[in-house]
Amino acid sequence: MKITADFARLTGNKIKPMHGLGQPPMMFHDDRMFHYLSDAGMPYSRLHDVCGWLGGDLYVDIPNLFRDFDADENDPACYDFAFTDWLIEKLMKHHCEPIFRLGVTIENEHLRKAYRIFPPKDFGKWARICEHVIRHYNEGWADGYHFGIKYWEIWNEPDDCWKLEYAAMWRGTAEEFYELYSVTANHLKNCFGDTIKVGGYGCSGFYGLPADEKRNMLEGQDPFTGDEYTIIFARDFFKYITSEEHKAPLDFFTWHSYSPVHMALEQAEYCRWMLNSFGFENTEDHCNEWNTSPHVHARREPEAAAKILAMMCGMQRQTTAVLNFYDGRIEASDFGGLFNPDNLKPYPAYYAMMMFNRAYQMGLEIESSSDTDGVYTLAATKDGKSVLLIANISGEAQTAELDLRGVDLSRADITRIDVEYCFQRTGETVVDNTIRLPYGSCVEIFFW
């Protein structure tokens, strides 16, 4: 196979913040693991499901910040910011900006009893509560801060199930959610204008159908199963907020994917097509929940790192503006994919984030390509130094011929994540213009 990069040719694109995280590495309400955020230059942490069931009854969720919905939303004494203040202070200390989810944590045990996933009984008041949360963190209200948090996301996965009795995130109708979004987004933009970005809604994902059939669904007959329902939900949401009666702003649209990399890239293309179809050409799209190895037995392997690096490299070439890997929790969870809860050490997957950060810090993307499906590349440069990243998830080991221009191959350091190395320099050279790529490996070639 062949990998090509011309370090004299800029693409004109900046390396995007593809190495964001979901909830941060919480550890018994202290920040002993938070240095890993700044070590990998993680730009964003999306605050959803923080500290587990019901947000640990302490963090982020609106019912944790404003405990009595019948209280006066204008009275600072009615808010409880203590634990969320601590969390956001620590994130800011480590240069990791929150993406603040305005809503509630998923209730996976909802079939026994659901607590907080019902529509608020007063949408206008709920919007005003959100307003005061923003004022606390951005305008100093209620002994608050001036953090300038940019992204405020309304709810999460209101489309998680087409049968309401099985829904774990929104026990209301689709139309009720559209109304909540419209009321809240309009109120927040009226309060804060362009000083913040308002969006949502954490779409569960664009699964299940070939792209041509998905496009036909914009006007076609609606099927009634889960994968199709999320597309119907999105279509009708866009119709609602673009109508004259309910018109609402959408600065960024958020969606999720737990698919293999190649399918996630197709979903990103479909998401952009759908946004553009409704006139949202300038709306950012964020894939702010994703995981390519959501199984405990898989996340320890170098292959998980390669899938993460491949996803970030691939999404760099989509219109997606931000990625948030789900997530950084420290527990025996299928989704806590970066840190080992037994010894509190990073899995190889974490170091894929560090590799990507090398390119992100350089900033300017260089033209690069692979001629083999499942081998992903990304190249970047700054101040005479350059980097080429390679991830092999093709299904087999590869030997790559390198066609690299504009760099001195004798001045290169190679770092690997594979079965032999865990983010270590190898002492290899590339003067013979070839490099080995074991299956499930990440390679960084740094030119100095």
C-alpha positions in Angstrom: 0.0 0.0 0.0 1.0 3.6 -0.4 0.8 6.7 1.9 1.3 10.1 0.3 1.9 13.5 2.0 3.2 16.8 0.6 4.3 19.0 3.4 4.7 21.9 1.1 0.9 21.9 0.4 -1.5 23.2 3.0 -5.1 22.1 2.7 -6.2 25.5 4.1 -7.8 23.8 7.1 -6.9 24.0 10.7 -6.7 20.8 12.7 -10.0 20.7 14.6 -10.7 19.8 18.2 -11.4 16.2 17.6 -9.9 15.0 20.9 -12.6 16.3 23.2 -14.0 14.1 26.0 -17.4 13.3 27.5 -17.5 13.4 31.3 -14.0 13.9 32.7 -12.0 11.3 34.8 -13.9 11.9 38.1 -12.3 10.1 41.0 -14.2 10.2 44.3 -14.9 13.9 43.9 -11.3 14.9 43.6 -9.2 15.8 40.6 -6.2 13.5 40.9 -6.8 12.3 37.4 -7.6 15.6 35.8 -3.9 16.3 34.7 -4.5 13.8 32.0 -6.8 16.3 30.4 -4.2 19.0 30.0 -1.4 16.4 29.3 -3.3 15.4 26.1 -4.5 19.0 25.4 -8.1 17.9 25.5 -10.0 21.1 24.5 -13.5 20.2 25.7 -15.3 18.0 28.2 -19.0 17.5 27.6 -20.8 17.4 30.9 -23.4 14.7 30.5 -24.0 11.7 32.8 -21.5 13.2 35.2 -20.9 11.0 38.3 -23.5 8.5 37.3 -27.1 7.9 38.2 -29.1 11.2 38.5 -25.8 13.1 38.2 -24.8 11.7 41.6 -27.5 14.0 42.9 -24.8 16.7 42.9 -23.5 17.6 39.5 -24.6 19.6 36.4 -28.2 18.4 36.0 -30.8 21.1 36.2 -32.6 19.3 39.1 -29.3 19.2 41.0 -28.7 22.9 40.5 -32.3 24.0 41.1 -33.7 21.5 43.5 -37.3 22.8 44.0 -38.9 23.6 40.7 -41.6 25.6 42.6 -39.0 27.9 44.1 -38.2 31.4 42.8 -35.9 31.1 39.9 -34.6 34.7 40.4 -33.4 34.0 44.0 -29.8 32.9 44.2 -30.5 31.1 47.5 -32.7 28.6 45.5 -29.6 27.3 43.6 -27.1 24.7 44.6 -23.9 25.2 42.6 -21.4 23.8 45.1 -20.2 20.6 43.4 -20.6 21.8 39.8 -18.6 24.9 40.7 -15.8 22.6 41.9 -16.0 20.6 38.7 -15.8 23.5 36.3 -13.1 25.2 38.3 -11.0 22.1 37.9 -11.7 21.8 34.2 -10.7 25.4 33.6 -7.6 24.9 35.7 -6.6 22.2 33.2 -7.6 24.3 30.1 -10.5 22.0 29.2 -13.6 24.0 28.5 -17.0 22.5 29.4 -19.7 21.9 26.9 -22.6 22.3 29.4 -25.6 20.0 28.9 -28.7 21.7 30.1 -30.9 18.8 31.1 -30.7 15.5 33.0 -28.7 12.3 33.2 -29.9 9.2 31.5 -32.0 6.9 33.7 -31.1 3.4 32.7 -33.3 1.9 35.4 -36.4 3.9 34.3 -38.5 0.8 33.9 -38.5 0.4 37.6 -39.2 4.1 38.2 -38.5 7.3 36.2 -37.6 10.4 38.1 -36.4 13.4 36.1 -36.9 12.5 32.4 -40.4 14.0 32.1 -40.9 17.4 30.3 -40.6 20.3 32.7 -44.1 21.5 33.9 -43.3 25.1 32.8 -41.1 25.4 29.8 -40.6 29.2 30.2 -39.5 28.8 33.8 -37.1 26.0 32.9 -35.6 28.4 30.3 -35.2 31.1 32.9 -33.5 28.6 35.3 -31.0 27.8 32.5 -30.5 31.5 32.0 -29.4 31.9 35.6 -27.1 28.9 35.4 -25.4 30.7 32.5 -25.3 34.0 34.3 -23.6 32.2 37.3 -20.8 30.8 35.2 -20.4 33.6 32.7 -21.5 36.8 34.4 -20.7 36.3 38.1 -24.4 36.0 39.2 -24.9 34.4 42.6 -21.2 34.7 43.6 -20.3 33.1 40.3 -17.6 33.3 37.6 -16.7 34.9 34.4 -15.6 31.8 32.6 -17.1 32.7 29.2 -18.3 29.1 28.6 -19.3 29.0 24.9 -21.4 25.9 24.3 -24.8 25.3 26.0 -26.6 22.2 24.8 -30.3 21.7 25.4 -31.1 18.1 26.6 -29.7 14.8 25.4 -31.2 12.0 23.3 -34.9 13.0 23.5 -35.2 10.6 20.5 -33.8 7.5 22.3 -36.9 5.4 21.9 -40.1 5.7 19.8 -42.1 4.0 22.5 -42.4 6.5 25.3 -42.8 3.8 28.0 -39.3 2.6 27.1 -37.6 6.0 26.8 -34.7 6.6 29.2 -34.2 10.3 28.4 -37.5 12.0 27.5 -40.9 10.8 28.7 -42.7 13.3 26.5 -43.8 13.6 22.9 -41.5 14.7 20.2 -43.6 17.9 19.8 -43.2 18.7 23.5 -39.4 18.5 23.1 -39.5 20.7 20.0 -41.4 23.3 22.0 -39.0 23.0 25.0 -36.1 23.6 22.6 -37.7 26.5 20.9 -38.7 28.3 24.1 -35.3 27.8 25.7 -33.1 28.5 22.7 -35.0 31.7 21.9 -34.9 32.9 25.5 -31.2 32.2 25.9 -30.2 33.9 22.7 -32.4 36.9 23.6 -30.6 37.1 27.0 -27.0 36.5 25.8 -26.9 37.0 22.0 -23.8 35.9 20.3 -21.8 35.7 23.5 -22.8 32.1 23.8 -23.7 29.3 21.4 -27.0 27.4 21.9 -27.8 24.1 20.4 -28.8 20.5 21.0 -30.2 18.1 21.1 -27.9 15.1 21.4 -29.5 13.1 18.5 -29.2 9.4 19.3 -27.7 8.8 15.9 -28.2 8.2 12.2 -28.3 4.5 11.9 -29.9 1.8 9.9 -30.6 2.9 6.4 -28.6 3.5 3.2 -28.1 7.2 2.6 -30.4 7.4 -0.4 -33.3 5.9 1.6 -32.6 8.3 4.4 -32.8 11.2 2.0 -36.2 10.0 0.7 -37.5 10.0 4.3 -37.6 13.7 4.4 -40.8 13.6 2.5 -41.6 9.9 2.3 -43.7 7.5 4.4 -42.5 7.1 7.9 -41.5 3.6 9.2 -41.9 2.9 12.9 -38.8 1.3 14.2 -36.0 2.8 16.3 -33.2 3.5 13.8 -35.6 5.2 11.4 -37.4 7.1 14.3 -34.2 9.1 15.1 -34.2 10.4 11.5 -37.9 11.2 11.6 -37.4 13.0 14.9 -34.5 15.1 13.4 -36.5 15.9 10.3 -39.5 17.1 12.2 -37.3 19.0 14.7 -35.7 21.0 11.8 -39.2 21.6 10.3 -40.4 22.9 13.7 -37.6 25.3 14.4 -37.6 26.7 10.9 -41.3 27.3 10.8 -42.5 30.9 11.1 -44.6 30.1 14.2 -41.8 28.4 16.2 -38.6 29.7 14.6 -35.6 29.1 16.9 -31.8 29.4 16.6 -29.5 26.5 16.3 -25.8 27.5 16.6 -24.7 23.9 16.8 -26.3 20.5 16.3 -25.2 17.5 18.4 -25.4 13.9 17.4 -24.0 10.5 18.6 -22.4 7.4 17.0 -21.4 4.1 18.3 -20.6 2.7 14.9 -17.4 1.6 13.2 -15.3 4.4 11.9 -16.4 4.1 8.2 -20.0 4.1 9.2 -19.6 7.1 11.5 -18.0 9.1 8.6 -21.1 8.3 6.5 -23.3 9.4 9.3 -21.4 12.7 9.5 -22.0 13.2 5.8 -25.7 12.5 6.2 -25.9 14.9 9.2 -24.4 17.7 7.2 -26.7 17.0 4.2 -29.7 17.1 6.5 -28.6 20.4 8.1 -28.0 22.0 4.8 -31.4 20.8 3.5 -33.1 22.9 6.1 -30.9 26.0 5.7 -28.4 25.3 8.5 -25.3 25.6 6.3 -23.6 27.7 9.0 -24.6 25.5 12.0 -21.8 23.5 13.5 -22.3 19.8 13.9 -20.7 18.1 16.9 -20.5 14.3 17.3 -20.4 14.7 21.1 -20.9 11.0 22.1 -18.9 8.4 20.2 -17.0 5.2 21.0 -15.7 2.7 18.6 -14.9 0.0 21.2 -17.7 0.1 23.7 -16.9 -3.2 25.5 -14.7 -3.8 28.5 -12.8 -6.6 26.9 -11.9 -4.5 23.8 -10.8 -1.2 25.4 -7.5 -2.5 26.8 -6.1 -3.4 23.4 -4.0 -1.3 21.0 -6.7 -1.8 18.4 -9.0 0.5 20.5 -6.4 3.2 20.2 -6.1 2.7 16.5 -9.9 3.1 16.1 -9.9 6.3 18.1 -7.0 7.8 16.1 -8.7 6.7 12.8 -12.0 8.3 13.9 -10.3 11.6 14.7 -8.3 11.6 11.5 -11.4 10.7 9.4 -13.6 13.3 11.1 -11.0 16.0 10.4 -12.0 15.7 6.8 -15.8 16.0 7.5 -17.5 19.2 8.4 -17.9 18.0 12.0 -16.5 20.8 14.2 -16.0 19.0 17.6 -15.8 15.4 18.8 -16.3 14.2 22.4 -15.3 10.7 23.1 -17.6 8.9 25.5 -16.0 9.0 28.0 -13.4 9.5 30.7 -15.0 7.8 33.7 -12.9 5.8 36.1 -15.0 2.6 36.6 -15.7 -0.8 35.2 -18.0 0.5 32.5 -18.2 -0.5 28.8 -17.8 3.2 27.9 -15.0 4.3 30.2 -12.5 3.7 27.4 -9.4 5.7 28.4 -8.4 4.7 32.0 -8.0 1.4 33.8 -10.0 1.5 37.1 -7.8 -1.2 38.6 -4.6 0.7 38.6 -5.6 4.2 37.5 -3.3 4.1 34.5 -4.2 5.1 31.0 -5.1 2.5 28.4 -3.3 2.7 25.1 -6.5 4.5 23.8 -5.6 7.5 25.9 -2.3 7.9 24.1 -4.1 8.1 20.7 -5.5 11.4 22.1 -2.0 12.5 22.9 -0.9 11.6 19.4 -3.7 13.6 17.9 -2.8 16.6 20.1 0.6 16.8 18.5 -1.1 17.6 15.2 -3.7 19.8 16.9 -0.9 21.9 18.5 0.8 22.3 15.1 -2.6 23.5 13.7 -2.2 23.6 9.9 -3.3 20.6 8.0 -1.1 19.2 5.2 -2.4 17.2 2.3 -2.1 13.4 3.0 -3.8 10.3 1.9 -3.8 6.5 2.0 -4.7 4.3 -1.0 -6.1 1.5 1.3 -9.4 1.3 3.1 -9.0 1.2 6.8 -5.7 3.0 6.9 -6.2 6.7 8.0 -3.8 9.5 7.9 -3.4 13.1 9.1 -0.5 15.5 8.6 0.2 18.9 10.1 3.0 21.5 10.3 4.2 24.5 12.3 7.4 26.5 12.4 9.4 24.1 10.3 8.3 21.0 12.2 5.8 18.5 10.9 4.0 15.3 11.9 2.3 12.5 10.1 -0.2 10.3 11.9 -1.3 6.8 10.7 -3.9 4.4 12.1 -4.3 0.9 10.7 -7.7 -0.7 11.2 -7.8 -2.3 7.8 -8.1 -5.8 9.3 -4.6 -6.9 8.5 -1.0 -5.9 8.8 0.3 -3.5 6.1 3.7 -2.5 4.8 3.3 1.1 3.6 5.4 2.8 0.9 5.8 6.4 1.9 5.7 9.1 -0.7 6.6 12.1 1.4 7.6 15.4 0.0 8.9 18.6 1.7 10.5 16.8 4.7 13.9 15.3 5.4 13.4 11.6 6.0 16.7 11.3 7.9 15.3 13.8 10.5 12.4 11.8 11.7 11.3 10.2 15.0 8.8 7.4 15.1 6.4 6.8 18.0 4.1 3.7 18.1 1.1 2.3 19.8 0.8 -1.4 19.1 1.4 -4.8 20.7 5.1 -3.9 21.2 5.0 -0.3 22.1 2.7 2.0 24.1 3.3 5.6 22.9 7.1 5.0 22.7 9.8 6.1 20.3 11.2 3.1 18.5 14.5 4.3 17.0 13.3 3.2 13.5 14.1 5.2 10.4 12.2 5.8 7.2 15.1 6.3 4.9 14.0 3.2 2.9 10.6 4.9 2.3 8.6 2.1 3.9 7.1 1.6 7.3 5.4 -1.4 8.9 1.8 -1.0 10.1 0.6 -3.9 12.3 -3.1 -4.3 12.4 -4.6 -2.2 15.2 -1.6 0.2 15.4 -1.0 3.9 15.6 2.2 5.5 14.2 3.4 9.0 14.6 6.3 10.3 12.4 7.7 13.6 13.7 10.0 15.6 11.4 12.3 18.1 12.9 
